[in-house]
Amino acid sequence: MSSTASAQPRASILTTIKAVAWSFLGLRGRQGFEQDVQRLKPLQVVAVGLIGVFVFVGALAALVHWIVPG
């Protein structure tokens, strides 16, 4: 019942956040990408990615609101 996919432990949420952050910046290496594909769950990646997009857009909106006088 052992397989190579089950031999490697699943990634934590912090690992998922780090992988998504590197993907946003576009600086993820090939070896890191291969490890992420094996360890990360797609649902976690999508959820963290959506949260990251909302945080990024919110931060940009707050920055614009702060810079541009009312």
C-alpha positions as CSV (number, residue, x, y, z in Angstrom):
1,M,0.0,0.0,0.0
2,S,3.0,2.3,0.0
3,S,3.5,4.7,-2.9
4,T,5.8,7.5,-3.6
5,A,3.0,10.1,-3.2
6,S,2.1,8.9,0.3
7,A,5.7,8.7,1.4
8,Q,6.2,12.4,1.3
9,P,4.4,14.4,4.0
10,R,1.7,16.9,3.1
11,A,2.5,20.5,3.3
12,S,1.4,22.8,6.1
13,I,-0.6,25.9,5.5
14,L,2.5,28.0,6.0
15,T,4.3,26.1,3.2
16,T,1.3,26.7,1.0
17,I,1.3,30.4,1.7
18,K,5.0,30.6,1.0
19,A,4.6,28.7,-2.3
20,V,1.8,31.0,-3.4
21,A,3.7,34.1,-2.4
22,W,6.7,32.9,-4.5
23,S,4.3,32.3,-7.4
24,F,2.9,35.8,-7.2
25,L,6.4,37.1,-7.5
26,G,7.3,34.7,-10.3
27,L,10.6,33.6,-8.6
28,R,9.9,29.9,-7.9
29,G,12.6,27.5,-9.1
30,R,12.0,24.3,-11.1
31,Q,12.9,22.0,-8.2
32,G,10.7,23.9,-5.7
33,F,7.9,23.8,-8.2
34,E,8.2,20.0,-8.5
35,Q,8.2,19.6,-4.7
36,D,5.1,21.8,-4.5
37,V,3.2,19.8,-7.1
38,Q,3.8,16.6,-5.1
39,R,3.0,18.1,-1.6
40,L,0.4,20.8,-2.0
41,K,-3.3,20.2,-2.2
42,P,-5.0,22.1,-5.1
43,L,-7.8,23.4,-2.9
44,Q,-5.4,24.9,-0.5
45,V,-3.4,26.6,-3.3
46,V,-6.6,28.1,-4.8
47,A,-7.9,29.3,-1.4
48,V,-4.6,30.9,-0.4
49,G,-4.3,32.4,-3.8
50,L,-7.7,34.0,-3.7
51,I,-7.1,35.3,-0.2
52,G,-3.7,36.7,-1.4
53,V,-5.4,38.5,-4.3
54,F,-8.0,40.0,-2.0
55,V,-5.3,41.2,0.4
56,F,-3.2,42.6,-2.5
57,V,-6.2,44.5,-4.1
58,G,-7.3,45.8,-0.6
59,A,-3.8,47.0,0.1
60,L,-3.6,48.8,-3.3
61,A,-7.0,50.4,-2.7
62,A,-5.9,51.6,0.8
63,L,-2.7,53.0,-0.6
64,V,-4.5,54.9,-3.3
65,H,-7.0,56.2,-0.8
66,W,-4.2,57.3,1.5
67,I,-2.2,59.0,-1.4
68,V,-5.0,60.7,-3.3
69,P,-6.6,63.5,-1.3
70,G,-10.3,63.0,-0.7
